[in-house]
Amino acid sequence: MIAIGIGANSSATSADIAVAISSAHRAMSNHATLIATLTNAPFAFAAEQAAQNINTRLTTFTSETLATRNADCQTASERTLARFGVASIAEASALVAAGQNSRLILPRIVCGPVTAAAAISADHTESPL
């Protein structure tokens, strides 16, 4: 499984999130089977709309759950660490969604008010790139 994690600021729209998802798909030459983000994020409704528009499921995780993958994140935001205790919402969301022993295949990219990252599950059999 390939999962895309989304982070954003509160001004992000579903169109902004759709652009970030599309950019992630292009950057890794593959399509995700799941979109993930922080539970109760200010942009969660916009993320849900964007996922529905591309017929992809959205799942959310608590900041405590996302923080369990901080050591696996390749980037970190001091603001996000201070506010949520998570190094990168996008990267941690992708990693948690892709499951135990997953790994990043696309570190956090910035698309306007949105960040996106992608992770692949440990048991994924197809080439990610």
DAUR-V798959 format. One record per helix or strand. SS is the DSSP state (@ for helix, = for strand). FROM is the first residue (numbers start at 1). LEN is the number of residues. If there is no record, write none. Layout:
ss=SS from=FROM len=LEN
ss=SS from=FROM len=LEN
//
This chain:
ss== from=2 len=7
ss=@ from=14 len=15
ss== from=34 len=5
ss=@ from=44 len=10
ss== from=57 len=5
ss=@ from=63 len=5
ss=@ from=70 len=3
ss=@ from=78 len=7
ss=@ from=89 len=10
ss== from=103 len=9
ss== from=114 len=7
//
